[in-house]
Amino acid sequence: MKQNLFWEAWPKPQKLTYLVLLVAFALSIIWMAFSYFKGHENTLDWNILAQGDKASVVVDQFKVGPFNLTQTTENTIYFQKYAGTAPAINTFSYYAFLAALSVVAILTIAIISSFSGFWYYVGVSIFAFFLSSLKFELLLLFGEGNKVGLIIALVLFLPLSYFFHSVRPDISILKRFGAFAFAAILFAGLVQFASDLSSPFLYLSTSFTSSALVLSIIFIFIIAHEIIALFVYILYGQGLKSVNNGFGHLMVISVIYLVNVALALLYEIRLIDWDFLYINVFLLLVISAILGIWGFRQQENQYEFMMKFSPQGAILYLIMGIGCFVTIAHFQTTGNDPGIEVFRDFILYSHVGFGLIFIFYIIANFAALLKSKLAIYKILYKPTNMPFFTYRFGGLIIVIALVLRANWQVPVFQSRAAYFNGVADVHYAAGDPLLAERYYLEAANHALNGHKANYALGKISEKNNETVRAKVKYKAAIAKNPSPYAYVNLTNLYLSEDRFFDALFNAKEAAEKFPNNPEVLNTLGLLYGKTNIIDSAIFYLDKAAKISPEQGAALSNIFGLLAKNDLQNALDSALSDYQIHDDPISRNNLLVVNNKSNQYKGFKHQPADSTLSAIDATLLNNQSINNLFSEDSVATKYLIEYSDVAANATFKEGLEYVACLGLYKNGDVNTAFRKLNWLANSSEKIAGKYFDDIGLWALDQQAYGVAIEYFNWSLQRDYEDAKFHLAIAFSENQNIPQAIEQWQALSDGKDESLKPIANQMISILTSSPASFDGKENELYLYTRYVLSAQDTAVFKSIVDKISSPEYKAQAILDMANKLWKRDWTDAAVSVYSQLADLELSDQTLYNKIQHFELKMLAEQGNIRGLAQKVNQGITFSSEELTEREYYKGLISEASGDSLNTAKSYEYVALRNPFFEEAVIGSARYFNKKDAFKAYHILLNALEVNPRSIKLLKAYILQCAEVQQNVSGEIALETLQTLVTQKEFKEIENRYFELVEKRKSVW
């Protein structure tokens, strides 16, 4: 192996210089390979855009008679879509390109200065032409756009080269390089300080484009035959040493190779599109370039008239290779696809043309030796018949012919487009988008359907809201060199114009081109998610999530679709199949899915700051909804705190609404009613929904008159769901004419699902009980909705006909409740006694009966019985905490525990105005020390529950206690409309007796 490392025998300075360049050669290949595999990701990236959507969630359920009512709210879910970013301008690549090509140029002039005679002048002339191509006038040196820069460059480099050529030819290449490098540094300093441009070297880098392309193409021509030369080495050189029928093998291998290269060329120029594994163009170049390191040495006799291989030829080869690979890498890093296409075309043209002629060259010169086993490789570049120059010239003719056949203007225009793309990038980086757009247009006009320029113009057009132009540019960008970024951006534009099918077809085409691109699959999945084809949506999102599990967008979108389309049954599968991301949107959508299935997950989101972002507010809302499904009390204080921050005004209403739901869940009915009522009166958009929610709460609290008022207010704000709820409230309040009218309207309405219910209720409200004989459900409904508290005799006759324990027990409990609400305690107890000996299987009904019994024991003052009953294991939900605390207060009061008694009564005093017994009990207790406190407790409850007979009676008497006679007389007027004349006279007499008594005290 050591013998092949020809530089080992060189003097140390030359050897070190060569090894440094060899490393740079390898690094340039690595840079090219790295940028090649990154592809469009070199300049483009993804923006993730979150779009909010709504999913209806049931937050509470109420059983009102036979009706199962639900309270719903909307949770915000986010669907994350991708959009390609504007092209990133990699200024580092431009500077690296400039630095590398500058070093190549300096080394080149150093080597040219060592050329012999005539060739030195040829080389210097070419170098001078190179300097003139750099357009130094564009740098505005000394504020002028003249040729002063070129003149200075010529003065710095040409005399120095002549000095080394003619005066001191003995100076080594390394020292020459140092001298020219110093001259280059002087010129760079001049440019830096004399140029009027803010980034002159960035502009200068674009001027190297043309020269770099020419240098690279020459290098590609030089190495185009190296793979076939390798075949010769393997068959006739030191590789295998002896091969039978070497000529046949050489011809077969060479033909196979050339056919594959030709197929790649036909594919490249779009004459074929077969499902075939084509040769990788740049791999072909890399192999040829590496082989050329030794191959160029073998060719020394072909250029020794001009220079020696050691070290001039060896160094020249490496710097040409570095220039070629750096140029390709730079084009790839900056996404300059027209320049890349020039390389792809010429690599294939040259390998076909020069490769074909090289075979003829071998046959012409070594025909007699091809059937032997001699080491022909050693004399491969010592022709006998066909000169090596003839091979070069013949190969060049074929390359020119191929270029002309394919249209010679294409590589010319693509080269100019590559230059214009670079200039546009530089102007964009310098903060001049208008000039950048102009040069991108030039590039797009020169390279038809070039991706870089058209994509950049598409993004600029999008930014300027020129959607038609943007679509045209994106279509051009994907026509020849498609990228997922252009496809997705075009899809998004179609969607913005509501052209759904155009968007879908475009996304499907993108998925065919890029079947494993997660962003494209995510886009297609979201599009299907807008249709009823949810399976396809999940399929593509699932594929995206599995291809790129580190990205959370596809998974969060799956959760969003599960929530949006009520697919909770797929949740467990989704949770087991994927790695759940901790990003806010994934967590939010997962929360909504759990909310849809009423599953408490205990997720805690803590915003980083008191000022909330949109996702923070959404997470807090959805998290608080999820907390409603827990067994523990729901924390609401933090929601109020966030809503009170002035910067969170946008989210204030939503936070306060969810806080109201939590307050009601915790049993703080009073605060929940008041806050939500305030929200309803101040909301512009969804007041009807808020009023309807309050009405549902009132139904749940058996305050049917209050519910009627709120449902009417909801209907006044066009909330359609309130119609059904109002019909129920009229029925429960036994406003039979109004109930019939409301049910009839529903029967005649458009909602088919409500018609059977409406017709049944009309039948119940308009028929006699005899028509329901044998129909226990209808008999039960008749007792609930038609019989009043006074109809106890008729009730008993009907209930005796009901054999079902559940229907009988429910009917008895309903009648006992009617009597209880009328404050007819004895009659309620009498009816309740009919429940004795009934065996119930309905646990919910059984629990209601048990809690009603606790009320009766408390009202009767049977504290011992109450304590025993509570200790038997009756459970209290979070909504029943007030009830539990009230009973604790009664028991503590009876035992003389004044401290705990005061705590309990303080707790229940303002919690639930519909739990009249607790309100009245706490007022009674505090009246002993502070009559006005007792008065305010009762007044507070009446403000929310103004038609409660029990509260009115207690309030009237308390008005007398504190001498609030006007308020007391107004309350008497209200009470007179709710009770019998006898009841009214009794309370009126007690009121005036107490008034007189208090007058005498005062």
Secondary structure, DSSP 8 states (H G I E B T S, - for coil): -GGG-GGGGS-HHHHHHHHHHHHHHHHHHHHHHHHHHHGGGGT--EEEEEEEEEEEEEEEEEEETTEEEEEEEEEEEEEEEEEE------HHHHHHHHHHHHHHHHHHHHHHTTS-HHHHHHHHHHHHHHHHTT-GGGG-BTT--STHHHHHHHHHHHHHHHIIIII-TTS-HHHHHHHHHHHHHHHHHHHHHHBSSSSHHHHHHHHTHHHHHHHHHHHHHHHTTHHHHHHHHHHHSTTTS--TTHHHHHHHHHHHHHHHHHHHHHHHTTS---S-----HHHHHHHHHHHHHHHHHHTHHHHTTT--IIIIIHHHHHHHHHHHHHHHHHHHHTT-HHHHHHHHHHHHHHHHHHHHHHHHHHHHHHTTTTTS-S-GGGGTTS-SSS-HHHHHHHHHHHHHHHHHHT-THHHHHHHHHHHHHHHHHHHHHTT-HHHHHHHHHHHHHHSTT-HHHHHHHHHHHHHTT-HHHHHHHHHHHHHHS--HHHHHHHHHHHHHTT-HHHHHHHHHHHHHHSTT-HHHHHHHHHHHHTSS-HHHHHHHHHHHHHH-TT--HHHHHHHHHHHHTT-GGGHHHHHHHS----SHHHHHHHHHHHHHTT---------SSSS--HHHHHHHHHHHHHHTTSSS----HHHHHHHTSGGGGGGHHHHHHHHHHHHHHTT-HHHHHHHHHHHHHH-SSSHHHHHHHHHHHHHHTT-HHHHHHHHHHHHHTT-TTHHHHHHHHHHHTT-HHHHHHHHHHHHTSS-GGGHHHHHHHHHHHHS-GGGGTT-HHHHHHHHHHT--TT-HHHHHHHHTT---HHHHHHHHHHHHHHHHHTT-HHHHHHHHGGGTT-----HHHHHHHHHHHHHHHHHTT-HHHHHHHHHTT----GGGHHHHHHHHHHHHHHHT-HHHHHHHHHHHHTT-TT-HHHHHHHHHHHHTT-HHHHHHHHHHHHHH-TT-HHHHHHHHHHHHHTT-HHHHHHHHHHHHTTS-HHHHHHHHHHHHHHHHHHHHH-
